[in-house]
Amino acid sequence: MKLTSVSTSVMGAAAAALGIASMVAIAPVNAAEFKLTASSSHPPVVPWVKTIKDFVVPESTKRAKALGHTLKWTEAYAGALYNFKNTLEGIGEGLGDVGWVGSLWEPNKLPLQNATFYMPFVTGNVKLAADIQNAMHDSIPAMKAAFLKHNQVYLGPQTIDDYVLISKTPIKSVADLKGKKFYAPGASAAWLKGTGAIGVNGGLPIYYNGIKTGVTDGAVVPGTGIVPFKLHEAAPYVTKVGLGGGITGALTMNKNTYDKLPKELQKMFHDIGKGYGELVAKRVAGFHAASFKKILPAKGAKVSELPMGEQKKWAAGLPDLAGAWVKQMKAKGLPGEQVMNTYMQKVRAAGEKPIRNWDK
């Protein structure tokens, strides 16, 4: 008996049909396109915004595509949608879907996220602070609840490097602070108590003009904020004083936007948030080191360090900021003592040696 072969055209049609069936089988049934806005009050010259632009946006787009979804981003930085005073409202009200929230300006609305502002002179280890921030958001429900109360979901940490003093005149001792005005955002103004200096609320985008026009004599500023905003041109004396860094913000997502995303994209954004925190910490630490070793001296800034004896004098002269804050949190029914103890214990467990131990 003679065997007849199947025609090429029939085989081709069968193969095509099989391919289509295979594609249907692997395509997500809920594949969709999502239009999102990434936003910030600050420009992408600072690491915590740059990382939104060159990591969060492209990486989420890539990962979403691998999951069968499409993300279409609009990007609005440098105060295009809201200024530094309204980052919490900007994301909460949906002006931006994903963005950086500066908790440092929200001591009343985000009190637990401001914990490290009541614990200066502890550590400038940016990565450690980010790890602790993540751990506290995972283990202390009230921290996540604070963002949920303002219609947003916490995605990842943003911590800052050592705060330093920039000034028009040299600062060689604590006594040199007396009578001077310094920009000191939010709760950081309390760091000047007992020094005779006056704190003025503000944010990096306004410091240059404010110092130039005499509103203040300088600023208490994270080291990484000096070069991007050319603050050394307005206040050329840059003094490391041991204040340390800590928690100053977070990457968050509008809750309404979050709730509309499928579960796999929600999980993806939490993973992206963790990566955001790690990358910001790495960039901040690297830029801080480069700024003080090379960039600032090359640009004519006069970089110095306050003698350790003066640092200890400043730290010891402060009132019990953390103790007073803990009492305030207790009155509000918030676990301030747990946050303080967790932070201080984890800092010491990592081998850091605080100039002042606020929990003792």
C-alpha positions in Angstrom: 0.0 0.0 0.0 1.3 3.4 -1.0 1.5 6.0 1.8 0.3 9.5 0.8 2.0 12.5 2.4 0.2 15.4 4.0 0.4 18.5 1.7 2.8 21.3 2.8 -0.1 23.8 2.9 -2.1 21.6 5.3 0.9 21.1 7.5 1.6 24.9 7.5 -2.0 25.6 8.4 -1.9 23.2 11.3 1.4 24.6 12.6 -0.1 28.2 12.4 -3.1 27.1 14.3 -1.0 25.4 16.9 1.1 28.6 17.3 -2.0 30.7 17.7 -3.4 28.3 20.4 0.0 28.4 22.1 0.0 32.2 22.2 -3.5 32.3 23.6 -2.5 29.9 26.3 0.4 32.1 27.6 -1.2 35.5 27.2 -2.6 36.9 30.5 -6.4 37.1 30.3 -6.2 40.5 32.1 -3.5 42.1 29.9 -4.1 45.8 29.8 -2.6 49.2 29.3 -2.1 51.6 32.3 -1.4 55.3 32.1 0.6 56.5 35.0 2.3 59.8 36.1 5.6 59.9 37.9 6.2 63.1 39.8 8.2 65.0 42.3 8.7 68.5 43.7 12.5 68.2 43.1 14.3 67.9 39.8 16.0 64.6 38.8 19.5 66.1 39.8 19.0 64.7 43.3 19.4 60.9 43.6 15.9 60.2 45.1 14.3 61.8 42.0 16.9 60.7 39.4 16.2 57.1 40.5 12.5 57.5 39.7 13.4 58.7 36.2 16.1 56.3 35.3 15.0 53.2 37.3 11.4 53.2 38.5 9.9 54.3 35.2 12.0 52.2 32.7 12.3 49.1 35.0 8.6 49.0 35.8 7.8 49.3 32.1 10.1 46.4 31.3 8.8 44.2 34.0 5.2 45.0 33.3 5.7 44.0 29.6 7.1 40.7 30.7 3.9 40.2 32.6 1.9 41.0 29.5 0.9 44.6 30.5 1.7 47.9 29.1 2.6 51.0 31.1 2.4 54.4 29.5 4.3 57.0 31.7 4.0 60.8 31.9 6.9 62.3 33.9 6.5 65.6 35.8 9.4 66.6 38.0 10.9 69.8 39.4 7.6 71.1 40.8 5.6 70.8 37.6 2.6 69.5 39.5 3.2 70.6 43.1 6.0 72.1 45.2 8.0 70.7 48.1 5.4 71.6 50.7 2.8 69.4 49.0 4.4 66.1 48.1 2.1 64.1 50.4 -1.0 65.8 48.9 0.4 65.6 45.4 0.4 61.8 45.5 -2.6 61.4 47.8 -4.8 63.5 45.6 -3.7 61.8 42.4 -1.8 64.6 40.8 0.9 62.0 40.5 0.4 58.3 40.6 3.9 57.4 41.7 6.3 59.8 43.4 8.7 60.8 46.1 7.0 62.1 49.3 9.2 64.2 51.5 8.2 63.1 55.0 10.6 65.7 56.5 7.9 68.4 55.9 5.2 66.4 57.5 5.9 66.1 61.2 2.2 66.3 62.0 0.8 64.1 59.2 3.6 61.6 59.1 5.0 61.7 62.7 6.5 58.2 62.8 8.3 58.8 59.5 9.9 61.8 61.1 11.4 59.8 64.0 15.1 60.2 63.0 14.7 64.0 63.1 14.3 63.6 66.8 17.4 61.5 67.0 20.3 63.5 65.5 24.0 62.6 66.0 23.3 58.9 65.5 24.5 57.7 62.1 25.2 58.8 58.5 25.0 55.3 57.1 22.5 55.7 54.4 22.0 52.0 53.4 21.6 51.0 57.1 18.9 53.7 57.6 17.1 52.5 54.4 17.2 48.9 55.6 15.8 49.9 59.0 13.1 52.0 57.4 11.9 49.1 55.3 12.0 46.8 58.4 9.9 49.2 60.4 7.3 49.5 57.7 7.1 45.7 57.6 6.9 45.2 61.3 5.1 48.3 62.7 1.6 48.5 61.2 1.2 52.2 62.2 3.9 53.2 59.8 2.1 51.8 56.7 -1.2 53.1 58.1 0.1 56.6 58.1 0.5 56.6 54.3 -2.8 54.8 53.8 -4.5 57.5 55.8 -3.4 59.9 53.1 -4.5 57.7 50.3 -1.2 56.2 49.3 0.8 53.0 49.5 4.3 52.8 50.7 6.6 51.2 48.1 10.2 51.9 49.3 12.5 53.8 51.5 14.4 57.1 50.9 17.1 57.9 53.4 19.6 60.7 53.3 23.3 61.1 54.1 24.9 63.3 56.8 23.3 66.7 57.3 26.0 69.4 57.3 26.1 73.1 57.7 26.6 75.5 54.8 27.3 79.1 55.8 28.6 82.4 54.6 31.2 82.5 57.4 33.3 79.8 59.0 31.8 77.6 61.7 34.6 76.4 64.0 32.7 75.9 67.2 29.2 75.7 68.6 29.6 79.3 69.8 29.9 80.4 66.1 26.2 79.5 65.6 24.8 82.0 68.0 22.6 84.6 66.4 22.7 83.1 62.9 19.7 81.9 60.9 19.8 78.6 59.1 17.3 77.0 56.8 16.3 73.8 58.6 13.4 71.8 57.2 10.6 70.7 59.4 11.6 69.0 62.6 15.3 69.5 61.9 15.0 73.0 63.3 15.1 71.4 66.7 18.7 70.4 66.1 19.6 74.1 66.6 18.1 74.3 70.1 20.6 75.4 72.7 23.0 76.7 70.1 21.6 80.2 69.8 20.9 79.8 66.1 17.4 80.2 64.6 15.8 77.6 62.3 13.9 78.7 59.2 11.7 76.2 57.4 12.5 75.5 53.7 13.5 73.1 51.0 16.5 72.7 48.7 14.9 74.5 45.7 14.7 77.8 47.6 17.9 77.8 49.6 20.2 79.4 47.0 18.1 82.6 46.5 17.2 82.8 50.2 20.9 82.7 51.3 21.9 85.1 48.6 19.3 87.6 49.5 20.0 87.4 53.2 16.9 85.5 54.4 19.3 83.2 56.2 23.0 82.9 56.9 23.1 79.3 55.6 21.4 76.0 55.9 21.3 72.6 57.6 21.5 70.5 54.4 22.2 66.9 53.4 25.6 66.7 51.8 24.2 65.4 48.5 22.0 68.5 48.1 24.9 71.0 47.9 26.3 70.5 44.4 23.1 70.0 42.4 21.6 73.2 43.7 25.0 75.1 43.7 24.6 76.0 47.3 28.3 76.3 47.8 28.2 79.5 45.6 25.8 81.1 48.1 27.4 79.7 51.3 31.0 78.5 50.6 31.8 77.3 54.1 30.7 73.6 54.3 31.1 72.0 57.7 30.6 68.4 58.7 29.2 68.5 62.2 28.2 64.9 62.9 24.4 65.4 62.7 23.9 62.1 60.8 21.2 61.4 58.3 18.1 59.2 58.5 14.6 58.8 57.1 13.5 61.8 55.0 10.9 60.4 52.6 9.6 57.4 50.6 8.5 56.3 47.2 4.7 55.9 47.3 1.8 55.2 45.0 -1.7 56.7 45.0 -4.0 54.2 46.6 -6.8 54.6 44.0 -4.2 53.8 41.3 -2.8 50.9 43.2 -6.2 49.4 43.7 -6.9 49.4 40.0 -3.8 47.4 39.2 -3.8 43.6 39.0 -2.1 41.7 41.8 1.0 40.9 39.8 1.6 44.6 39.1 1.0 45.5 42.7 3.6 43.0 43.7 5.9 44.2 41.0 5.8 47.8 42.2 6.6 46.7 45.8 9.7 44.9 44.3 10.5 48.1 42.3 10.2 50.1 45.5 12.7 47.9 47.3 15.1 48.3 44.4 14.5 52.0 44.4 15.5 52.3 48.1 18.7 50.3 47.6 19.7 52.3 44.5 19.0 55.6 46.1 21.1 54.7 49.2 24.0 53.5 47.0 23.9 56.7 44.9 23.5 59.0 47.9 26.5 57.4 49.7 28.7 57.5 46.6 27.8 61.1 45.7 28.3 62.3 49.3 31.8 60.8 49.4 32.7 62.3 46.0 31.3 65.7 46.9 33.5 66.1 50.0 36.6 64.6 48.6 36.7 66.1 45.1 33.7 68.0 43.8 33.3 70.7 46.5 37.0 71.5 47.0 37.4 71.7 43.2 34.6 74.2 43.0 36.1 76.5 45.7 34.1 75.4 48.7 35.9 75.5 52.0 35.3 72.1 53.5 36.0 71.4 57.2 34.9 69.2 60.1 33.8 70.5 63.4 36.1 69.0 66.1 34.7 66.0 67.8 34.7 67.8 71.2 32.4 70.4 69.7 30.2 67.8 68.1 29.8 66.1 71.5 29.1 69.5 73.1 26.4 70.2 70.6 24.8 66.8 71.0 24.9 66.9 74.8 23.5 70.4 74.9 20.3 69.4 73.0 17.2 68.8 75.1 15.8 65.3 75.2 14.3 65.6 71.7 13.5 61.9 71.4 12.0 61.6 74.8 9.7 64.5 74.2 8.7 63.1 70.8 7.9 59.7 72.3 5.6 61.4 74.8 3.8 63.2 72.0 3.4 60.0 70.1 2.0 58.2 73.1 -0.6 61.0 73.6 -1.7 60.3 70.0 -1.8 56.6 70.5 1.2 56.0 68.3 4.1 53.6 69.0 6.8 56.2 69.1 8.8 54.4 71.8 8.8 51.2 69.7 10.1 53.2 66.6 12.8 54.9 68.6 14.0 51.7 70.3 13.9 49.8 67.1 16.0 52.4 65.2 18.6 52.9 67.9 19.0 49.1 68.6 19.4 48.3 64.9 21.9 51.1 64.5 24.1 49.8 67.3 23.6 46.2 66.2 25.2 47.1 62.9 28.3 48.4 64.6 27.6 52.1 64.5 28.6 54.3 67.4 26.1 57.2 68.0 27.4 60.4 69.5 24.2 60.4 71.5 22.1 57.4 72.5 18.6 58.7 72.6 17.0 55.6 74.1 19.3 55.6 77.2 
